[in-house]
Each structure stands twice: as structure tokens, then as C-alpha cells.
Amino acid sequence: MKKYSLFPYFCVLLLLCSKKSVFKNIDDPRDIFEKSMEFYSKKEYNKAIEGFKKVIYSQDILDITDDAQFYLAQCYYQIKDYEQALMEFQFLADHFPKSEHSEESEFMMGKIKFLQTPSPELDQEETFNALKYMRDFIEKYPDSRFKREAEDIVKKCREKLAKKIFNNMVLYLKMGKLSSAQVYFQILKEEYSDLSLYDKAKEIIEDRK
């Protein structure tokens, strides 16, 4: 009869137990928060997530609850779980509007919305939404420390939308439909003439006349 070693299974069990016991002997939410911040600073985001959740789900709402919520959202952002990060930032904005993290949370929501926008070849509704969101953010927080980055996202959204229109213009030109191509060129002229892509489109259209 072939004998099997139980050592590998013991190692796996030990590993699982160690993961579950990260906060096992810590009861005070403030101590859990401090330990979670240590994990966060070390980029051990999954461990930090566990701790921040414990603080948030503790019986009482503390002065650190919004901090835990903010860093929980940041953890998900860092591991590129953008959908969950967006929900966590939204939760903070909805339930802790007076938090010192509110402005940054709202900015991060716009940043994530932009990161989730599709390539110019696809439908650009999400890009329109991200653009509007960031413009609203800048209007709401005109002196924000995130203003420059928000303006950069606005620019990138506009460039992506302009690229979509440019691609449509080129497509109609390839199909020999100059009048349809000119419709898209006119949109570029009216809405995106400050972008370099407009100059390129203008040169292409003039060569076809």
C-alpha cells in the first residue's frame, strides 16, 4: 500500500490558520485600525482590507470609521478592483459627507470612472460620463489640490471622444462618402478644434476636396 505524507496538507492548514489569525488577538477597533495601516503602508492590501472591514463593521461608529472606509476603498483601488473601489468610495461620500476624505473620495471616483472607459473604437457613453463627472468635480472644488489631475483627465476624455469622431470620419472617407465624413469633421471643428487631432482631420479633409 502506497503511503502518503500529510506534511503538505499540514502546511496548507497552517497557512490558512495564520491568515485567519492576523487580527485574532486584537479586539480594540483602534488597535485593529493601526495594524491595518501598517499592512497598508507595506502594500499588504488584502490583510489591510480584512482589518479595515473589522473596524467598519464594529458595533459603534467611531471617529476612525470614515478613515477605515477611505483606506478600504484605497486598498481595492491599489489591487485594481475598480468596481469594488468605486462602491467603497461612493459609500464614504454618501454616508460620511463631512469626512476629511470626502473631496479625495469624490476625485477618486472620477479617476476610476475614467480608468474604466473603453477604447475609442467602442461606444463612448462611459467616457462622456467620466468627462461630465470630472467637470462637475472641478466646478464643485475650484481650489482642489486634485484640480490639475482632474483637468488632465478631462483632457484625456476629450481626446478619446475626438478620436472616436476622427475614426468615424476616416471610415466614411474610405467608403467614399465625403459628405458623411464632413459631418464628423464639423463636430471636430465645433467641439475639439483646440486638439491636435482636429488639425490632422482638417488636412485630410482638404486633401479630399
Residue pairs with C-beta under 8 A, 6 or more apart in sequence:
22 35
22 47
22 50
22 51
23 32
23 35
23 50
23 51
23 54
26 32
26 35
29 54
29 55
29 58
29 60
29 62
29 64
30 62
30 64
32 51
32 54
32 55
33 51
33 52
33 55
33 64
33 67
33 68
35 51
36 47
36 48
36 50
36 51
36 52
36 55
36 68
36 71
37 48
37 71
39 45
39 47
39 48
39 51
40 48
40 71
40 74
40 75
43 78
45 75
45 76
45 78
45 79
46 75
46 79
48 71
48 72
48 75
49 72
49 75
49 76
52 68
52 69
52 71
52 72
52 75
53 68
53 72
55 62
55 64
55 65
55 68
56 65
56 68
56 69
56 72
58 65
65 96
66 92
66 96
66 99
66 100
66 101
67 101
69 88
69 91
69 92
69 95
69 96
69 99
69 101
70 89
70 92
70 99
70 101
70 104
70 105
72 88
73 85
73 88
73 89
73 91
73 92
73 105
73 108
74 85
74 108
76 82
76 84
76 85
76 88
77 85
77 108
77 112
82 112
82 115
82 116
85 108
85 112
86 109
86 112
86 113
89 105
89 106
89 108
89 109
89 112
90 109
92 99
92 101
92 102
92 105
93 102
93 105
93 106
93 109
96 102
99 105
103 141
103 144
103 146
104 146
106 137
106 140
106 141
107 137
107 141
107 144
107 146
107 149
107 150
109 133
110 130
110 133
110 134
110 137
110 150
110 153
111 149
111 153
113 126
113 129
113 130
113 133
114 127
114 130
114 134
114 153
114 156
114 157
116 126
116 130
117 124
117 126
117 127
117 130
117 157
117 160
118 124
118 126
118 127
120 160
120 161
120 163
120 164
120 167
121 164
121 167
124 160
124 161
124 164
127 157
127 160
127 161
128 157
128 161
130 153
130 157
131 154
131 157
131 158
131 161
134 150
134 153
134 154
134 157
135 154
137 144
137 146
137 150
138 144
138 147
138 150
138 151
138 154
141 147
144 150
158 192
158 195
159 195
159 197
161 192
162 188
162 191
162 192
162 195
162 197
162 198
163 197
165 184
165 187
165 188
165 192
166 184
166 188
166 197
166 200
166 201
168 184
169 181
169 184
169 185
169 188
169 201
169 204
169 205
170 181
170 204
172 178
172 180
172 181
172 184
173 181
173 204
173 208
178 208
181 205
181 208
182 205
185 201
185 202
185 205
188 197
188 198
188 201
189 198
189 202
192 198
